[in-house]
Amino acid sequence: MRIIASLAGFEPQIGHRADSLELVQDHIVAGMGVGLLPTDQPTAAGVRLCSLDDPAVYLRARAVSRRGHSSWPPLALALDLLRADLNPGR
């Protein structure tokens, strides 16, 4: 959010951080600010999506695990699902 705001010429005042997209939308609807949301999921009533085309915005994620543990079946499945979601069509 800070980088995108700086590219638009201002510095945002960040008063709250949320790790839940539902909570982000609740804050937006309550008039408490703006947030970055995926465009391929439903939004709450009162939330308006605006496209960020310039510059393009990409999601980056990193998974960290103990050496040798990524072959553990539950973790391997989670990593495969993350890779598929972050790289559609690959």
Residue pairs with C-beta under 8 A, 6 or more apart in sequence:
1 12
1 14
1 35
1 36
2 11
2 12
2 14
4 36
4 52
4 57
5 11
5 12
7 55
15 32
15 33
16 27
16 32
16 33
18 24
18 27
18 35
21 37
21 38
21 41
22 44
24 35
24 37
25 35
25 37
25 43
25 44
25 47
26 44
27 33
27 35
28 34
28 35
28 44
28 46
28 47
29 44
29 45
29 46
29 47
36 57
37 43
37 47
37 49
38 59
39 49
39 51
43 49
59 86
61 82
61 86
63 78
63 79
63 82
65 75
69 75
70 76
70 79
83 90
84 90
